[in-house]
Amino acid sequence: MKNVRTTRLARAATAALLTLGAAFGLAAPSAQAVEGGVIIAAGWGTGMAQVWEATPDGAAYRCSGSVVGPIKVLTAAHCFTPGVPYDDYFVVVGHTAKGEGRRIRIGNVNKHRDLAVASLKSDLSDDPNVRHINVTTTIEPALGQYGAVQGWGRTCLTCTGSPFLKEARVRIVDYGTDLVGGPAYRVYGSLKNGILREGDSGGAMMWQGTQVGVVSSDGGPNDRDHAYISMFDDAAERFLKDMHVPVNTAW
């Protein structure tokens, strides 16, 4: 596994040097939604999480995430605005309709590159409406394979966010860097299988039933069919374990 990871990270570093300016620049947008793809039937039982911010104008949806521990939600670090207290944020879990589900305040957020672990103020261990998402670092998809990403983001470049959870089936085509320079999968989406758009940031990329990455950014206005998924390298694995996220085990 270490040899695979070393080779992968070397390719990611090379890709970063070649594509960072073109793919991101200074205005690289975060990936915040699914265009095309399929709608997940409305109901309880999802392990995906909605990250919201309480603002003076009312609650505002920010990002997707995943329930990866009894009091842990994994999402993207850039979903949290610098200077905004973490207790202004909350998650909505358990239901596939945007804004519906169990609402839980966030107590604290820890970040590593573009990964963030939000610690919740209530325990979800025994909630029958919340699916447990398992994080793995011991297996990872190869180039050419497909991952599944779910989110509540925009359904086109200029559309509003989806009121229901949607799923995109994305193909891993290369390695690159995420929004803050960490190692990432570069994935391709299509209208048939789904394209990641504004609102999907923080969502889980699932492969073989476990989470193998976190949605970070899309490819920008000149590369609308690609997105970047933060990978779980050795440093990310240590971070997740330090944050008491169950890794390579069920919870």
N, C-alpha and C positions, 0 to 999 in steps of 0.2 A: 504493500500500500504506500509506503514512504517513497519508493522509486517512482510509482505512478504519479504521486502528488508532486514530487520534485520536477518531473518532466512537464507536468501540467502547468506548474507555476512558472517554469522557465518560458513556456510558450505564452503564458499570460503576460509576462513581463515584456517579451518581444512584441506581442500584439499591442500592448499599452503604448510602447514607443512609436509604433506605426500609426495607431488609430486615435490616440487621445485627443489630438487637436482637431481632427476631422470629425470624429464622432461626437465629441462633447463640446469643445470650445468653452466659452465662458457662460453660455446660456443653455447648457444641456438640461432639458426638462426631465423631471422625475416621471416614472411610468405610473400613471394613476388610473387605468381602466381597460375593459375588454371590448373590442369591436369585433362583431361577428361572433363566432363560437356558439355555445349553447347556454340556455338559461337553466339554472338549477331549480327544480321544482320548489315552490314556496313551502316552507315547513321548518320544524325543529330538527336538531340533530347534527348540525354542521360543526366542524372544528375551526372554521375560519372566524376571524374576529374583525370587527369594525372599530377603527380608532377615531374618536371624536374629540373636538375641543369645545369647551363651554366659553363662548364669546359674549360681549355685551349685546350683540345682535341675535343671540340664540345659539343653539348647538350647530356646529359645522363639522361635516364629515371630512376627515383628513386622509386616511389610508386604510388599507387592508392589513391583516395580520393573521397569526395562527396561535391557538391555545396549545402551548408546548409543555405545560407543567401545571400543578395544582393552583398556583397563583402567578403564572408566567404567561405573557403573550410576547411572541417574537414578531418584530416588524422592522421597518427601515429607520435608521437614525434621523434621516432628513425629514421625517414626518413631524418631528417636534421642533417648533419654532424657537430659536435662541431667545432667552429672556422671558419666555412664558412659563410660569410655574407648572411643574408636572401635575400638581393636583387640580389644574384646570382641565386636564384630559381625563377621558373615561373610555371604556370599551363597551361595546354591545356584542354579546355572544349568544350562540345557540340557535339563532334563526337566520334564514337565508334572505329575508326581506330587509332592505336598508332601514335602519332605525328601530326595528323590532327585535325583541330578545331581552336578555337579562343585562341590565346596565350596572357596571361596576367601576368605581373610581380607581384611578392609577395613583399609587403611592410614591413610586420612584421609577426612574428610567436610567439604565446603564447602557453605554454605547461603546461599540468597537467598529471602527471604520463606518460603513453604512449599515451595520447591524445594530439593533436596539432590543433590549429585553425590558419590558415593562412589568413591574411588580404590582400585583393587584391587591386591593384591600379586602377581598373576599376569596374564599377557597372554592375551587370548582371541582374538586375530586369526586364528589358524590352527586353532581348535577347530571341527571339522566338526559338532559337536552343538549349537552355539550360533548362533542366527540373529542377524544384525546388524540392529538397529533404527535407522532413520534419523530424525533430528529435523528438522522443517521450521518455519520462521517466515515463509515467503514466501506460503504459501497457508493459508487457514483456513476452516472450515465456516461457513455462514450459519445463521441461526436457522431451525429446522424440519428441518435435516438431521440425520443419524444418525452417531454415532461408535461404535466398538467398544472395550470395556474388558475386560481379562482380569485375574483375580485368584483367590486361594485363600481368601477370607474366608468368613464365616458364610453359611449357606444359608437362614437366617431370622433374625429379630431375636434369638432366644434359642438358636439352634442352635450347634453347634461349627463350626469352619472346615471348608471342603471339603478332602478329601484329594487332589482333582484340580483342575487349572486349569479355571476356568469363564469363559464369556464373556457379557457383557451388551451388548445393542444399545440405546444410549440416545439420546434425541432432545434436541437443543439447543433450549431454549425461551426462554432469556433470558441476560442477563449479570448478574453479581453479584460477590461477593468470596469468596476462599478462607478457610481457617481463620485466617490471620494478616492478612487485609485486602488481599491482592493481588488483581489482576483475575482473574476466573474465568468460565467458562461455567457456567450453571445447566442441568442436564440432568434429564430425566424418564425413569424406568424403570418397567417393568411386569413382572408375574409371567411373562408370555409371553416377553418380550424380555430380562428380567433387571433386577434392582434392586441397586444397590451397597450393600453392607453392611460391617460391621466386619471388617477384614482386607484390603480392596482399596486402602487408602491407598497412594499411591506408584505405583500402576499406570499404565500408559500409556493415554491415549485416542488411538486410531488413526483416521485418516481418509485415504482414498485411498492407503493403504499406508504412510503415514508418521505419526510421532507429533506430535500437535499440542497435547498437554496432559498434566497429571499429576493423578491423583485426589487431592483434598485432604480434603473433608469431606462428610458427608451433611446432610440438612436438619433433623436433630433429631427428637425424638419426636413432634412435631406436624406433621411434613412428611416422611413416611417414604418417599415415592416420588421425591424429588429429591436430587441431589447436586451438588457444586461441583468443577469441574475447573480447576486453576491454568492460566492462559494464558501463552503466551510473548510478552510485550510486548517493547518495545525494551530495557528494563533486564534482563529475563530472557535475552534473546538475547546481550547483552554478557556477562552472567554465565556462560552456557554456553560461549561462545567463550573467555573467560578461563580456564575450567576445562579447556580443550582437548577439549571435546566437539565432534565434527564436526557442524556445523550447515549445513543445506541442501546436503549432499553425502553421498555414500556413503562407507563406510569399509571 
